[in-house]
């Protein structure tokens, strides 16, 4: 995925939106769950380099695959939370 070419104003607005989304309760819960799953996988001797926990499939998957599917599947509520 190519880097977005944004103006300084647009880049600041996007950073603000992204931060607001990252601080929602659902994102914080998913981040905490991801951390628990990664630590458990490392403890079990699995290679987790370049992988992240996918909450939809409930598996450790390559990061690129998760990014592509997650952006397409944002719920209406999550999109609304980002805007407000």
C-alpha positions, 0 to 999 in steps of 0.5 A: 500500500502506497503512502498517502500524499496528504497536505499538512492540514489533512495529515493533522486531521487524519492523525487526530481521527486515528488517535480518537479511533485508537482510544475507543473502548473496543480498540483498547480491549482488542489491543489488550487481548492481542497482547495476551494472545501474543505472550501466550504464543511466545510462551508456547514457543510459537514464532510470532514475528510479523504476525498479529492476533486477528479477532475475527478468525481468532488466530495469529495471522500475517499483519498484511492480511489482517490490515486488508480485511479489517479496513473493509469490515469497519462497522457503522458504529466504529465509523461513527465513533471515529467521526465524533 
